[in-house]
Amino acid sequence: MARLRDPERGCPWDLEQDFASIAPYTLEEAYEVDDAIRRGDRDALREELGDLLLQVVFHAQMAREEGSFDFAAVVDAICAKLVQRHPHVFGDAEIGTAAAQLESWERLKQEERAARAALEGSAPSALDGVPRAFPALLRIAKLERRAARAGLAPERESPLLARLAAALPDFAEQDLGELLLALSQLAARRGLEPETLAREAAERFEARLRRAEAAQRGGGGER
């Protein structure tokens, strides 16, 4: 990658790239890894993991050029994080089940978010760190789980949610999938983009949760 980015002998396309222009390719390669896993194609998985690793190397090389960090720093950081989040393996803590490990992992992540917020001089939030680049439905699910762990409830639930829960108490998993499909089709037939609608709804949902969190802290309005 250093050769590809060499100002004199490198590739013109690679030289033109920056973090923002490469980010969509990084997401695309992650999805292709997921696709290979779902298909059970190990040869494809090997290839796609290489493509994804290339994205990490690409970003690290650009960061090295600007003096931010390099690939070794990326590896050091994830190694340090794994050691910190596995005290039962690298320390004296005792964790006997996968569920207990997940709980410990989430607690340590909360502590890390609180430490970062303290450095920034802001109040920590259970909702911090849910990427806005996530697909909208994934982001909504992440926010919902974070809120549940933190004991957060919006000041008002969506009236649509209450009506659906009452009308469809015994909906099976497949039925809910069909409902999501039908709503997406309805939006598309009205000339609307379902993903955009869901992203906008996710933003409103997060805002309601943050107001509830601020009220829980006794801080008043939204942070």
BELQUI-V452568 format. One record per residue. N is the residue number from 0. RES is the residue in three letters. PSI is psi in degrees with one decimal (* if undefined). OMEGA is omega in degrees with one decimal (none if undefined). Layout:
# BELQUI-V452568
n & res & psi & omega
N & RES & PSI & OMEGA
N & RES & PSI & OMEGA
This chain:
# BELQUI-V452568
n & res & psi & omega
0 & MET & -36.1 & 175.9
1 & ALA & -38.6 & 178.2
2 & ARG & -42.6 & 179.4
3 & LEU & -29.8 & -178.1
4 & ARG & 6.3 & 179.9
5 & ASP & 125.0 & -175.2
6 & PRO & -27.8 & -176.1
7 & GLU & -39.9 & -173.6
8 & ARG & 5.7 & -174.7
9 & GLY & -173.5 & -179.8
10 & CYS & 129.2 & -179.1
11 & PRO & -40.9 & -179.0
12 & TRP & -48.1 & -179.3
13 & ASP & -36.9 & -179.0
14 & LEU & -27.7 & -178.7
15 & GLU & -13.4 & -172.3
16 & GLN & 155.4 & 171.6
17 & ASP & -176.4 & -175.9
18 & PHE & -43.3 & -177.3
19 & ALA & -39.6 & -177.8
20 & SER & -27.3 & -179.6
21 & ILE & -24.9 & -176.4
22 & ALA & -44.8 & 179.2
23 & PRO & -34.8 & 177.6
24 & TYR & -35.6 & 178.3
25 & THR & -45.3 & 177.5
26 & LEU & -43.6 & -179.5
27 & GLU & -43.2 & -179.7
28 & GLU & -35.4 & 177.3
29 & ALA & -40.9 & 177.6
30 & TYR & -36.0 & 179.7
31 & GLU & -32.7 & 171.9
32 & VAL & -47.1 & 179.5
33 & ASP & -41.6 & -179.3
34 & ASP & -42.2 & 179.4
35 & ALA & -38.0 & 178.6
36 & ILE & -45.4 & -179.1
37 & ARG & -32.6 & 179.4
38 & ARG & -8.9 & -178.8
39 & GLY & 24.9 & -176.4
40 & ASP & 99.4 & -175.7
41 & ARG & -33.2 & 176.8
42 & ASP & -44.4 & 177.9
43 & ALA & -37.6 & 179.8
44 & LEU & -43.5 & 177.6
45 & ARG & -45.2 & -178.9
46 & GLU & -44.4 & -177.0
47 & GLU & -33.2 & 175.8
48 & LEU & -36.7 & 175.4
49 & GLY & -41.8 & 178.1
50 & ASP & -39.2 & 179.0
51 & LEU & -40.0 & 177.3
52 & LEU & -37.4 & 177.4
53 & LEU & -37.5 & 178.7
54 & GLN & -41.5 & 177.9
55 & VAL & -44.7 & 179.8
56 & VAL & -41.0 & -179.2
57 & PHE & -50.3 & 179.6
58 & HIS & -41.9 & -178.6
59 & ALA & -37.7 & 178.6
60 & GLN & -42.1 & 178.4
61 & MET & -38.7 & 177.7
62 & ALA & -37.7 & 177.8
63 & ARG & -41.3 & -179.1
64 & GLU & -33.8 & 179.9
65 & GLU & -0.7 & 176.2
66 & GLY & 18.3 & -178.9
67 & SER & -54.8 & 179.5
68 & PHE & 176.1 & 177.1
69 & ASP & -177.1 & -176.1
70 & PHE & -39.0 & 179.4
71 & ALA & -37.5 & 178.8
72 & ALA & -35.4 & 176.6
73 & VAL & -46.2 & -179.9
74 & VAL & -44.1 & 179.2
75 & ASP & -40.7 & -177.1
76 & ALA & -43.3 & -178.2
77 & ILE & -32.8 & 176.1
78 & CYS & -44.8 & 178.9
79 & ALA & -39.6 & 179.7
80 & LYS & -42.0 & 179.6
81 & LEU & -39.6 & 177.5
82 & VAL & -44.9 & -178.4
83 & GLN & -37.3 & -175.1
84 & ARG & 2.5 & 175.5
85 & HIS & 62.1 & -179.5
86 & PRO & -19.3 & 178.8
87 & HIS & -15.7 & 177.9
88 & VAL & -44.6 & -175.4
89 & PHE & 2.2 & 179.6
90 & GLY & -153.2 & -174.3
91 & ASP & 1.1 & -179.1
92 & ALA & 155.3 & 178.4
93 & GLU & 118.2 & 176.7
94 & ILE & 119.0 & -170.3
95 & GLY & -15.9 & -175.9
96 & THR & 161.8 & 177.8
97 & ALA & -37.7 & 179.6
98 & ALA & -41.6 & 178.5
99 & ALA & -36.9 & 177.6
100 & GLN & -41.4 & 179.0
101 & LEU & -41.8 & 178.1
102 & GLU & -42.6 & 178.5
103 & SER & -42.4 & 179.9
104 & TRP & -46.4 & -179.0
105 & GLU & -38.0 & 178.5
106 & ARG & -42.8 & 178.8
107 & LEU & -37.6 & 177.1
108 & LYS & -39.4 & 177.2
109 & GLN & -40.8 & 178.5
110 & GLU & -39.1 & 178.2
111 & GLU & -41.7 & 178.4
112 & ARG & -40.0 & 179.1
113 & ALA & -39.3 & 179.1
114 & ALA & -41.6 & 178.4
115 & ARG & -41.7 & 179.6
116 & ALA & -37.9 & 179.3
117 & ALA & -40.4 & 178.0
118 & LEU & -35.3 & -178.7
119 & GLU & -7.2 & -179.4
120 & GLY & 26.7 & 179.9
121 & SER & 166.0 & 178.9
122 & ALA & 134.7 & 178.5
123 & PRO & 148.3 & 179.0
124 & SER & 140.2 & 176.3
125 & ALA & -15.2 & -176.2
126 & LEU & -6.9 & -179.8
127 & ASP & 145.7 & 173.4
128 & GLY & 6.3 & 173.6
129 & VAL & 106.5 & -170.7
130 & PRO & 135.3 & 175.8
131 & ARG & -16.3 & 179.0
132 & ALA & -8.9 & 176.9
133 & PHE & 148.5 & 166.6
134 & PRO & 144.3 & -170.0
135 & ALA & -44.4 & -177.5
136 & LEU & -37.5 & 176.8
137 & LEU & -40.7 & -179.8
138 & ARG & -42.5 & 178.6
139 & ILE & -43.5 & 179.8
140 & ALA & -40.6 & 178.1
141 & LYS & -45.2 & 178.9
142 & LEU & -40.8 & 179.7
143 & GLU & -43.1 & -179.4
144 & ARG & -41.1 & 178.3
145 & ARG & -43.9 & -179.1
146 & ALA & -41.1 & -179.4
147 & ALA & -42.4 & 179.6
148 & ARG & -33.2 & -177.9
149 & ALA & -2.0 & -179.3
150 & GLY & 31.4 & -178.5
151 & LEU & 137.5 & 173.6
152 & ALA & 130.9 & 179.3
153 & PRO & 153.2 & 179.2
154 & GLU & -22.7 & 174.2
155 & ARG & 131.9 & 175.3
156 & GLU & 156.1 & 175.5
157 & SER & 127.1 & 177.5
158 & PRO & -28.8 & 177.2
159 & LEU & -40.1 & 179.9
160 & LEU & -44.7 & -179.9
161 & ALA & -42.5 & -179.8
162 & ARG & -41.0 & 178.8
163 & LEU & -43.8 & -179.8
164 & ALA & -36.9 & 179.6
165 & ALA & -38.3 & -176.4
166 & ALA & -24.9 & -174.0
167 & LEU & 58.3 & -174.7
168 & PRO & -26.5 & -174.0
169 & ASP & 24.7 & -179.8
170 & PHE & 131.2 & 176.1
171 & ALA & 166.9 & -179.9
172 & GLU & -42.9 & -179.5
173 & GLN & -37.4 & 179.3
174 & ASP & -40.8 & 178.6
175 & LEU & -37.4 & 175.6
176 & GLY & -42.4 & 178.5
177 & GLU & -34.4 & 177.7
178 & LEU & -43.1 & 176.6
179 & LEU & -40.9 & 177.7
180 & LEU & -45.6 & -178.1
181 & ALA & -40.9 & 179.0
182 & LEU & -39.2 & 178.3
183 & SER & -40.7 & 177.6
184 & GLN & -41.2 & 179.6
185 & LEU & -43.7 & 179.0
186 & ALA & -45.8 & -178.0
187 & ALA & -39.0 & -179.0
188 & ARG & -19.5 & 176.5
189 & ARG & 10.4 & 177.1
190 & GLY & 22.0 & -178.6
191 & LEU & 154.3 & 179.3
192 & GLU & 112.6 & -176.5
193 & PRO & -40.4 & -178.5
194 & GLU & -40.1 & 178.6
195 & THR & -43.6 & 178.3
196 & LEU & -42.4 & -179.1
197 & ALA & -37.2 & 176.9
198 & ARG & -43.7 & 178.8
199 & GLU & -39.4 & 177.2
200 & ALA & -38.2 & 178.3
201 & ALA & -39.4 & 178.1
202 & GLU & -44.0 & 179.0
203 & ARG & -39.5 & 178.8
204 & PHE & -46.0 & 179.3
205 & GLU & -39.3 & 178.8
206 & ALA & -41.3 & 178.6
207 & ARG & -40.7 & 179.0
208 & LEU & -38.7 & -179.9
209 & ARG & -35.5 & 175.1
210 & ARG & -40.4 & 178.0
211 & ALA & -39.1 & 179.2
212 & GLU & -42.5 & 178.2
213 & ALA & -40.5 & 177.9
214 & ALA & -37.6 & 178.5
215 & GLN & -35.0 & 178.0
216 & ARG & -10.7 & -176.9
217 & GLY & 20.7 & -174.3
218 & GLY & 0.3 & 177.7
219 & GLY & -126.2 & -170.1
220 & GLY & -169.7 & -175.9
221 & GLU & 141.4 & 179.2
222 & ARG & * & none
